Amino acid sequence: MLIFTKFLSQLEEAVEKDIMRFTVCDIIIKHCPRFRNVYVPYLTNQSYQDKTYQRLMDESHEFRRVVEKLERNPVCQRLPLRSFLILPFQRITRLKLLVQNIVKITAPKTNDEAQAIKAMKLLEKMIQDSNESISQMKNIESLVTLNAKVDFECRTLPLISQSRRLVREGPVTELRDFSLKDREEERNAYMHLFNDYLLVSLRKEGGRFTVIDHAPVSELRVENCRFKLHSLQKNLFRLHMPQKALLLRTDTQANKLRWISALSRPYPEIDFSAVQDIPQMQCIKAFVAQQPDELSLEKAEVLLVHQQSSDGWVEGTRLSDRQRGWVPESHLETIVSDKARKRNLLDTMKIATAAM
């Protein structure tokens, strides 16, 4: 992009002018309004861009041939076209991480610190606005799609709302009797959990759903079932709704824990001065979230671990911005050094204080 080229050019000029005392944050502050005008719309429309790209790859032999030819070019370094399409967002998030590290090491109550904090806030606001715009567009689109696929066996609930967003969705098995002697005593269900309501449905042919119950999130309570019925059932949890309680089973332990966590929102605020003994993990391979309850991570970002499943998923809080979500354990490495964990928490508290 031309804007980023100008930004890099000014950074190079600053280095050449005084390699020992060049600054970055003043240049970032100057370019942030231009970044915002380009990156926020680009990122907002990225999902449509990705869908169009995939459609062309599936339907157009000529398009696929040209893309494959371009990807074989040594300039691409064997990277697929998709990796270049997500570069704009990676640039901004990496720039934010750079500025956060500058804030950590800058002397307090100095002009340099004030500039670093200002640059950090501008970048965080840009990323937040981009994420909110992306989320709102995706949510409205998914609500419109879902609204066309549902029938209500119970009282009808208007689905489309600007403030409604999906937290988690997926299949569960409802166990309808403790004896479990007959397959009829269990049935497959599907849950859509939004930030304000939960829908419990039965899946029908053609991707349709019949909603059999719904309730406000504020009236739900979830309970982990740690026992096994007849030594056969595992991954159980109980969902208490206003008029009844459901005993539910998932296919994996990770899905059970993810449902329990999603249904337990809002989460308590973390006191970073009191979590020295909680494990931390560092990202060793970038991860892009695929589900609403997952958390994207860049390489080297640090996660404060809340829980781990036996089948390879970790729930944690990203220290760089205190966002919470699930990440595959294969993308993470445990931080064993007590000194490193303590330093990470001190840096997090400094950044959190500066961002206020």
C-alpha positions as a Markdown table, in Angstrom:
| # | Residue | x | y | z |
|---|---|---|---|---|
| 1 | Met | 0.0 | 0.0 | 0.0 |
| 2 | Leu | 1.2 | 3.5 | -0.8 |
| 3 | Ile | 0.3 | 4.8 | 2.7 |
| 4 | Phe | 2.5 | 2.1 | 4.4 |
| 5 | Thr | 5.3 | 2.8 | 1.9 |
| 6 | Lys | 5.3 | 6.5 | 2.9 |
| 7 | Phe | 5.3 | 5.4 | 6.5 |
| 8 | Leu | 8.3 | 3.1 | 6.1 |
| 9 | Ser | 10.1 | 5.7 | 4.1 |
| 10 | Gln | 9.8 | 8.2 | 6.9 |
| 11 | Leu | 11.0 | 5.6 | 9.4 |
| 12 | Glu | 14.1 | 5.0 | 7.2 |
| 13 | Glu | 14.8 | 8.7 | 7.0 |
| 14 | Ala | 14.6 | 9.0 | 10.8 |
| 15 | Val | 17.1 | 6.1 | 11.2 |
| 16 | Glu | 19.5 | 7.6 | 8.7 |
| 17 | Lys | 19.3 | 11.0 | 10.4 |
| 18 | Asp | 20.2 | 9.7 | 13.9 |
| 19 | Ile | 20.6 | 6.0 | 14.3 |
| 20 | Met | 21.2 | 6.3 | 18.0 |
| 21 | Arg | 18.2 | 8.5 | 18.9 |
| 22 | Phe | 15.6 | 8.1 | 16.3 |
| 23 | Thr | 11.9 | 7.8 | 17.4 |
| 24 | Val | 9.0 | 5.8 | 16.0 |
| 25 | Cys | 6.0 | 6.9 | 18.0 |
| 26 | Asp | 5.8 | 10.4 | 16.6 |
| 27 | Ile | 5.8 | 9.0 | 13.0 |
| 28 | Ile | 3.1 | 6.5 | 14.0 |
| 29 | Ile | 0.9 | 9.3 | 15.5 |
| 30 | Lys | 1.3 | 11.3 | 12.3 |
| 31 | His | 0.2 | 8.4 | 10.1 |
| 32 | Cys | -2.6 | 6.9 | 12.2 |
| 33 | Pro | -5.4 | 9.0 | 10.6 |
| 34 | Arg | -4.3 | 7.8 | 7.2 |
| 35 | Phe | -4.0 | 4.2 | 8.4 |
| 36 | Arg | -7.5 | 4.5 | 9.8 |
| 37 | Asn | -9.0 | 5.7 | 6.5 |
| 38 | Val | -7.6 | 2.7 | 4.7 |
| 39 | Tyr | -7.4 | -0.2 | 7.1 |
| 40 | Val | -10.8 | 0.0 | 8.8 |
| 41 | Pro | -12.8 | -0.3 | 5.5 |
| 42 | Tyr | -10.4 | -2.9 | 4.2 |
| 43 | Leu | -10.7 | -5.1 | 7.3 |
| 44 | Thr | -14.4 | -4.6 | 7.5 |
| 45 | Asn | -14.9 | -6.0 | 4.0 |
| 46 | Gln | -12.3 | -8.7 | 4.3 |
| 47 | Ser | -14.8 | -11.5 | 4.9 |
| 48 | Tyr | -16.5 | -10.6 | 1.6 |
| 49 | Gln | -13.1 | -10.5 | -0.1 |
| 50 | Asp | -12.3 | -13.9 | 1.2 |
| 51 | Lys | -15.6 | -15.4 | 0.0 |
| 52 | Thr | -15.2 | -13.8 | -3.4 |
| 53 | Tyr | -11.7 | -15.2 | -3.7 |
| 54 | Gln | -12.9 | -18.7 | -2.7 |
| 55 | Arg | -15.8 | -18.6 | -5.1 |
| 56 | Leu | -13.5 | -17.6 | -8.0 |
| 57 | Met | -11.0 | -20.4 | -7.1 |
| 58 | Asp | -13.9 | -22.9 | -7.1 |
| 59 | Glu | -15.6 | -21.7 | -10.2 |
| 60 | Ser | -13.0 | -20.1 | -12.5 |
| 61 | His | -10.3 | -22.4 | -13.9 |
| 62 | Glu | -8.5 | -19.4 | -15.5 |
| 63 | Phe | -8.5 | -17.5 | -12.2 |
| 64 | Arg | -7.1 | -20.5 | -10.4 |
| 65 | Arg | -4.4 | -20.9 | -13.0 |
| 66 | Val | -3.3 | -17.3 | -12.8 |
| 67 | Val | -3.2 | -17.4 | -9.0 |
| 68 | Glu | -1.1 | -20.6 | -9.0 |
| 69 | Lys | 1.3 | -19.1 | -11.5 |
| 70 | Leu | 1.7 | -16.0 | -9.3 |
| 71 | Glu | 2.3 | -18.1 | -6.2 |
| 72 | Arg | 5.1 | -19.9 | -7.9 |
| 73 | Asn | 6.9 | -16.7 | -8.5 |
| 74 | Pro | 10.1 | -16.5 | -6.2 |
| 75 | Val | 9.0 | -13.1 | -5.0 |
| 76 | Cys | 6.0 | -14.7 | -3.2 |
| 77 | Gln | 8.5 | -17.0 | -1.2 |
| 78 | Arg | 6.1 | -20.0 | -1.6 |
| 79 | Leu | 3.3 | -18.1 | 0.3 |
| 80 | Pro | -0.3 | -18.4 | -0.8 |
| 81 | Leu | -2.3 | -15.4 | -2.0 |
| 82 | Arg | -4.4 | -15.5 | 1.1 |
| 83 | Ser | -1.4 | -14.8 | 3.3 |
| 84 | Phe | -0.9 | -11.5 | 1.5 |
| 85 | Leu | -4.6 | -10.6 | 1.8 |
| 86 | Ile | -4.4 | -10.7 | 5.6 |
| 87 | Leu | -1.1 | -8.7 | 5.8 |
| 88 | Pro | -2.8 | -5.3 | 6.4 |
| 89 | Phe | -4.3 | -6.5 | 9.7 |
| 90 | Gln | -1.0 | -8.2 | 10.7 |
| 91 | Arg | 0.9 | -5.0 | 10.1 |
| 92 | Ile | -1.3 | -3.0 | 12.4 |
| 93 | Thr | -1.4 | -5.6 | 15.2 |
| 94 | Arg | 2.4 | -6.0 | 15.0 |
| 95 | Leu | 2.8 | -2.2 | 15.1 |
| 96 | Lys | 0.7 | -2.2 | 18.3 |
| 97 | Leu | 2.9 | -4.8 | 19.9 |
| 98 | Leu | 6.0 | -2.8 | 18.9 |
| 99 | Val | 4.5 | 0.3 | 20.6 |
| 100 | Gln | 3.5 | -1.6 | 23.7 |
| 101 | Asn | 7.1 | -2.8 | 24.1 |
| 102 | Ile | 8.3 | 0.8 | 23.7 |
| 103 | Val | 5.9 | 1.8 | 26.5 |
| 104 | Lys | 7.3 | -1.0 | 28.7 |
| 105 | Ile | 10.9 | 0.2 | 28.5 |
| 106 | Thr | 10.4 | 4.0 | 28.3 |
| 107 | Ala | 11.2 | 6.1 | 31.3 |
| 108 | Pro | 8.0 | 7.2 | 33.2 |
| 109 | Lys | 6.7 | 10.7 | 33.1 |
| 110 | Thr | 8.8 | 11.7 | 30.1 |
| 111 | Asn | 7.8 | 13.2 | 26.8 |
| 112 | Asp | 8.9 | 10.0 | 25.1 |
| 113 | Glu | 6.5 | 8.0 | 27.3 |
| 114 | Ala | 3.6 | 10.4 | 26.6 |
| 115 | Gln | 4.2 | 10.0 | 22.8 |
| 116 | Ala | 4.4 | 6.2 | 23.1 |
| 117 | Ile | 1.1 | 6.1 | 25.1 |
| 118 | Lys | -0.6 | 8.3 | 22.6 |
| 119 | Ala | 0.5 | 6.1 | 19.7 |
| 120 | Met | -0.6 | 3.0 | 21.6 |
| 121 | Lys | -4.0 | 4.4 | 22.3 |
| 122 | Leu | -4.5 | 5.4 | 18.6 |
| 123 | Leu | -3.5 | 1.9 | 17.4 |
| 124 | Glu | -5.7 | 0.1 | 19.9 |
| 125 | Lys | -8.7 | 2.3 | 19.0 |
| 126 | Met | -8.2 | 1.6 | 15.3 |
| 127 | Ile | -8.0 | -2.2 | 16.0 |
| 128 | Gln | -11.0 | -2.0 | 18.3 |
| 129 | Asp | -13.1 | -0.1 | 15.7 |
| 130 | Ser | -12.1 | -2.5 | 13.0 |
| 131 | Asn | -13.0 | -5.5 | 15.1 |
| 132 | Glu | -16.3 | -4.0 | 16.1 |
| 133 | Ser | -17.2 | -3.1 | 12.5 |
| 134 | Ile | -16.2 | -6.6 | 11.3 |
| 135 | Ser | -18.2 | -8.2 | 14.2 |
| 136 | Gln | -21.3 | -6.1 | 13.5 |
| 137 | Met | -21.3 | -6.8 | 9.8 |
| 138 | Lys | -20.8 | -10.6 | 10.3 |
| 139 | Asn | -23.4 | -10.7 | 13.1 |
| 140 | Ile | -26.2 | -9.0 | 11.1 |
| 141 | Glu | -25.4 | -11.2 | 8.1 |
| 142 | Ser | -25.5 | -14.4 | 10.2 |
| 143 | Leu | -28.7 | -13.3 | 12.0 |
| 144 | Val | -30.5 | -12.6 | 8.7 |
| 145 | Thr | -29.4 | -16.1 | 7.4 |
| 146 | Leu | -30.4 | -17.8 | 10.7 |
| 147 | Asn | -33.8 | -15.9 | 10.7 |
| 148 | Ala | -34.6 | -17.5 | 7.4 |
| 149 | Lys | -33.8 | -21.0 | 8.7 |
| 150 | Val | -35.7 | -21.1 | 12.0 |
| 151 | Asp | -39.2 | -22.0 | 13.0 |
| 152 | Phe | -40.4 | -21.6 | 16.6 |
| 153 | Glu | -42.2 | -24.4 | 18.4 |
| 154 | Cys | -42.2 | -22.1 | 21.4 |
| 155 | Arg | -42.9 | -18.4 | 21.8 |
| 156 | Thr | -41.4 | -16.5 | 18.8 |
| 157 | Leu | -38.3 | -14.3 | 19.4 |
| 158 | Pro | -37.4 | -11.6 | 16.9 |
| 159 | Leu | -33.8 | -12.5 | 16.0 |
| 160 | Ile | -32.4 | -9.5 | 14.0 |
| 161 | Ser | -30.9 | -6.8 | 16.3 |
| 162 | Gln | -28.0 | -4.4 | 15.9 |
| 163 | Ser | -26.8 | -5.2 | 19.4 |
| 164 | Arg | -27.0 | -9.0 | 19.2 |
| 165 | Arg | -23.9 | -10.9 | 18.6 |
| 166 | Leu | -23.1 | -14.6 | 18.5 |
| 167 | Val | -21.0 | -16.0 | 21.4 |
| 168 | Arg | -21.0 | -19.7 | 20.5 |
| 169 | Glu | -23.0 | -22.2 | 18.6 |
| 170 | Gly | -22.9 | -26.0 | 18.1 |
| 171 | Pro | -24.5 | -29.4 | 18.6 |
| 172 | Val | -25.1 | -31.0 | 22.0 |
| 173 | Thr | -26.9 | -34.2 | 23.1 |
| 174 | Glu | -29.7 | -33.8 | 25.6 |
| 175 | Leu | -30.0 | -36.7 | 28.0 |
| 176 | Arg | -33.6 | -36.9 | 29.0 |
| 177 | Asp | -33.5 | -39.7 | 31.6 |
| 178 | Phe | -30.8 | -40.9 | 34.0 |
| 179 | Ser | -31.4 | -44.5 | 33.1 |
| 180 | Leu | -30.1 | -44.1 | 29.6 |
| 181 | Lys | -31.3 | -47.6 | 28.7 |
| 182 | Asp | -32.9 | -46.5 | 25.5 |
| 183 | Arg | -31.6 | -44.3 | 22.7 |
| 184 | Glu | -34.9 | -42.5 | 22.8 |
| 185 | Glu | -34.0 | -41.1 | 26.1 |
| 186 | Glu | -31.5 | -38.8 | 24.4 |
| 187 | Arg | -31.8 | -36.5 | 21.5 |
| 188 | Asn | -29.6 | -34.3 | 19.4 |
| 189 | Ala | -30.0 | -30.6 | 19.9 |
| 190 | Tyr | -28.3 | -27.4 | 18.7 |
| 191 | Met | -27.6 | -24.3 | 20.7 |
| 192 | His | -27.1 | -20.7 | 19.5 |
| 193 | Leu | -25.7 | -18.6 | 22.4 |
| 194 | Phe | -25.9 | -14.8 | 21.8 |
| 195 | Asn | -24.8 | -12.1 | 24.2 |
| 196 | Asp | -28.4 | -11.6 | 25.3 |
| 197 | Tyr | -30.3 | -14.9 | 24.5 |
| 198 | Leu | -29.9 | -18.6 | 24.2 |
| 199 | Leu | -31.8 | -20.6 | 21.6 |
| 200 | Val | -32.1 | -24.4 | 22.0 |
| 201 | Ser | -33.2 | -26.1 | 18.7 |
| 202 | Leu | -33.7 | -29.4 | 16.9 |
| 203 | Arg | -31.9 | -29.6 | 13.5 |
| 204 | Lys | -34.1 | -30.4 | 10.5 |
| 205 | Glu | -33.4 | -31.3 | 6.9 |
| 206 | Gly | -32.0 | -28.6 | 4.6 |
| 207 | Gly | -30.1 | -26.9 | 7.4 |
| 208 | Arg | -33.2 | -25.6 | 9.2 |
| 209 | Phe | -33.8 | -25.4 | 12.9 |
| 210 | Thr | -36.9 | -25.7 | 15.1 |
| 211 | Val | -36.5 | -23.7 | 18.2 |
| 212 | Ile | -37.9 | -25.6 | 21.2 |
| 213 | Asp | -36.9 | -23.2 | 23.9 |
| 214 | His | -35.1 | -19.9 | 24.5 |
| 215 | Ala | -34.2 | -17.8 | 27.5 |
| 216 | Pro | -32.4 | -14.5 | 28.4 |
| 217 | Val | -28.7 | -15.1 | 29.2 |
| 218 | Ser | -29.3 | -13.3 | 32.6 |
| 219 | Glu | -31.6 | -16.2 | 33.6 |
| 220 | Leu | -29.3 | -19.0 | 32.8 |
| 221 | Arg | -27.0 | -21.0 | 35.1 |
| 222 | Val | -24.5 | -23.7 | 34.1 |
| 223 | Glu | -23.1 | -26.5 | 36.3 |
| 224 | Asn | -20.2 | -28.8 | 35.5 |
| 225 | Cys | -21.1 | -32.5 | 36.0 |
| 226 | Arg | -17.9 | -34.3 | 37.0 |
| 227 | Phe | -19.5 | -37.7 | 37.4 |
| 228 | Lys | -20.0 | -40.4 | 34.8 |
| 229 | Leu | -23.4 | -42.1 | 34.5 |
| 230 | His | -23.1 | -45.9 | 34.4 |
| 231 | Ser | -19.4 | -45.3 | 33.7 |
| 232 | Leu | -20.4 | -44.7 | 30.0 |
| 233 | Gln | -21.2 | -41.0 | 29.9 |
| 234 | Lys | -18.6 | -38.2 | 30.0 |
| 235 | Asn | -18.4 | -34.6 | 29.0 |
| 236 | Leu | -21.6 | -33.7 | 30.8 |
| 237 | Phe | -22.9 | -30.4 | 32.0 |
| 238 | Arg | -26.2 | -29.2 | 33.3 |
| 239 | Leu | -27.9 | -26.1 | 32.0 |
| 240 | His | -30.5 | -24.5 | 34.3 |
| 241 | Met | -33.1 | -22.5 | 32.4 |
| 242 | Pro | -36.0 | -20.5 | 33.9 |
| 243 | Gln | -38.5 | -23.4 | 33.7 |
| 244 | Lys | -36.3 | -26.5 | 33.6 |
| 245 | Ala | -32.8 | -28.0 | 33.7 |
| 246 | Leu | -31.1 | -29.8 | 30.8 |
| 247 | Leu | -28.5 | -32.5 | 31.1 |
| 248 | Leu | -26.2 | -32.1 | 28.1 |
| 249 | Arg | -23.3 | -34.0 | 26.6 |
| 250 | Thr | -20.7 | -32.9 | 24.1 |
| 251 | Asp | -18.5 | -34.9 | 21.8 |
| 252 | Thr | -15.2 | -33.6 | 23.4 |
| 253 | Gln | -14.0 | -32.3 | 26.7 |
| 254 | Ala | -12.9 | -29.0 | 25.0 |
| 255 | Asn | -16.5 | -28.4 | 23.7 |
| 256 | Lys | -17.9 | -29.1 | 27.2 |
| 257 | Leu | -15.5 | -26.6 | 28.8 |
| 258 | Arg | -16.1 | -24.0 | 26.0 |
| 259 | Trp | -19.9 | -24.2 | 26.5 |
| 260 | Ile | -19.5 | -23.9 | 30.3 |
| 261 | Ser | -17.2 | -20.9 | 29.9 |
| 262 | Ala | -19.4 | -19.2 | 27.3 |
| 263 | Leu | -22.5 | -19.6 | 29.5 |
| 264 | Ser | -20.6 | -18.2 | 32.5 |
| 265 | Arg | -20.1 | -14.8 | 31.1 |
| 266 | Pro | -19.4 | -12.0 | 32.1 |
| 267 | Tyr | -16.0 | -13.0 | 33.4 |
| 268 | Pro | -14.7 | -11.4 | 36.6 |
| 269 | Glu | -12.1 | -8.7 | 36.2 |
| 270 | Ile | -8.5 | -10.0 | 36.6 |
| 271 | Asp | -6.3 | -8.5 | 39.3 |
| 272 | Phe | -2.9 | -8.9 | 37.6 |
| 273 | Ser | -1.1 | -8.2 | 40.9 |
| 274 | Ala | -2.6 | -11.4 | 42.3 |
| 275 | Val | -2.0 | -14.0 | 39.6 |
| 276 | Gln | 1.7 | -14.7 | 39.8 |
| 277 | Asp | 1.1 | -18.4 | 40.3 |
| 278 | Ile | -1.2 | -18.8 | 37.3 |
| 279 | Pro | 0.5 | -20.4 | 34.3 |
| 280 | Gln | 1.4 | -18.4 | 31.2 |
| 281 | Met | 2.0 | -19.6 | 27.7 |
| 282 | Gln | 3.6 | -17.9 | 24.7 |
| 283 | Cys | 2.4 | -18.1 | 21.1 |
| 284 | Ile | 5.0 | -19.9 | 18.9 |
| 285 | Lys | 2.8 | -20.1 | 15.8 |
| 286 | Ala | 0.3 | -17.4 | 14.8 |
| 287 | Phe | -3.4 | -18.5 | 15.2 |
| 288 | Val | -6.4 | -16.9 | 13.5 |
| 289 | Ala | -9.7 | -17.4 | 15.3 |
| 290 | Gln | -12.4 | -19.4 | 13.4 |
| 291 | Gln | -15.2 | -19.3 | 16.0 |
| 292 | Pro | -16.5 | -16.4 | 18.1 |
| 293 | Asp | -15.1 | -17.8 | 21.4 |
| 294 | Glu | -11.6 | -18.3 | 20.0 |
| 295 | Leu | -8.8 | -15.8 | 20.3 |
| 296 | Ser | -6.4 | -14.8 | 17.5 |
| 297 | Leu | -2.7 | -14.7 | 18.5 |
| 298 | Glu | 0.4 | -13.3 | 16.9 |
| 299 | Lys | 3.7 | -15.0 | 17.4 |
| 300 | Ala | 5.3 | -14.1 | 20.8 |
| 301 | Glu | 2.1 | -12.9 | 22.4 |
| 302 | Val | 1.5 | -14.1 | 25.9 |
| 303 | Leu | -1.6 | -15.8 | 27.3 |
| 304 | Leu | -2.6 | -16.0 | 31.0 |
| 305 | Val | -4.0 | -19.6 | 31.2 |
| 306 | His | -7.4 | -20.1 | 32.9 |
| 307 | Gln | -7.9 | -23.8 | 31.9 |
| 308 | Gln | -6.8 | -26.5 | 29.5 |
| 309 | Ser | -8.7 | -29.4 | 28.0 |
| 310 | Ser | -7.3 | -32.9 | 27.7 |
| 311 | Asp | -7.8 | -32.7 | 23.9 |
| 312 | Gly | -5.6 | -29.8 | 23.1 |
| 313 | Trp | -7.3 | -26.5 | 23.8 |
| 314 | Val | -6.4 | -23.7 | 26.1 |
| 315 | Glu | -8.5 | -20.8 | 27.5 |
| 316 | Gly | -6.7 | -17.7 | 28.4 |
| 317 | Thr | -6.5 | -14.0 | 28.5 |
| 318 | Arg | -4.2 | -12.2 | 26.0 |
| 319 | Leu | -2.0 | -10.0 | 28.1 |
| 320 | Ser | -1.5 | -7.4 | 25.4 |
| 321 | Asp | -5.2 | -6.3 | 25.5 |
| 322 | Arg | -6.8 | -8.4 | 28.2 |
| 323 | Gln | -9.1 | -10.2 | 25.7 |
| 324 | Arg | -10.2 | -13.8 | 26.6 |
| 325 | Gly | -10.7 | -16.8 | 24.4 |
| 326 | Trp | -9.6 | -20.3 | 23.3 |
| 327 | Val | -6.4 | -21.3 | 21.4 |
| 328 | Pro | -5.1 | -24.6 | 20.2 |
| 329 | Glu | -2.4 | -25.9 | 22.6 |
| 330 | Ser | -0.2 | -26.8 | 19.5 |
| 331 | His | 0.3 | -23.0 | 18.9 |
| 332 | Leu | 1.6 | -22.4 | 22.4 |
| 333 | Glu | 4.6 | -23.0 | 24.6 |
| 334 | Thr | 4.6 | -22.9 | 28.4 |
| 335 | Ile | 6.7 | -20.1 | 30.0 |
| 336 | Val | 8.6 | -21.9 | 32.8 |
| 337 | Ser | 10.7 | -19.0 | 34.1 |
| 338 | Asp | 9.2 | -17.3 | 37.2 |
| 339 | Lys | 11.2 | -14.2 | 36.4 |
| 340 | Ala | 9.7 | -14.0 | 32.9 |
| 341 | Arg | 6.1 | -14.5 | 34.1 |
| 342 | Lys | 6.5 | -11.8 | 36.8 |
| 343 | Arg | 8.0 | -9.4 | 34.2 |
| 344 | Asn | 5.0 | -10.1 | 31.8 |
| 345 | Leu | 2.5 | -9.2 | 34.6 |
| 346 | Leu | 4.4 | -6.0 | 35.5 |
| 347 | Asp | 4.4 | -5.0 | 31.8 |
| 348 | Thr | 0.7 | -5.8 | 31.5 |
| 349 | Met | -0.1 | -3.6 | 34.6 |
| 350 | Lys | 2.0 | -0.7 | 33.2 |
| 351 | Ile | 0.2 | -0.9 | 29.8 |
| 352 | Ala | -3.2 | -1.2 | 31.4 |
| 353 | Thr | -2.5 | 1.8 | 33.6 |
| 354 | Ala | -1.2 | 3.8 | 30.6 |
| 355 | Ala | -4.3 | 3.0 | 28.6 |
| 356 | Met | -6.7 | 4.4 | 31.1 |
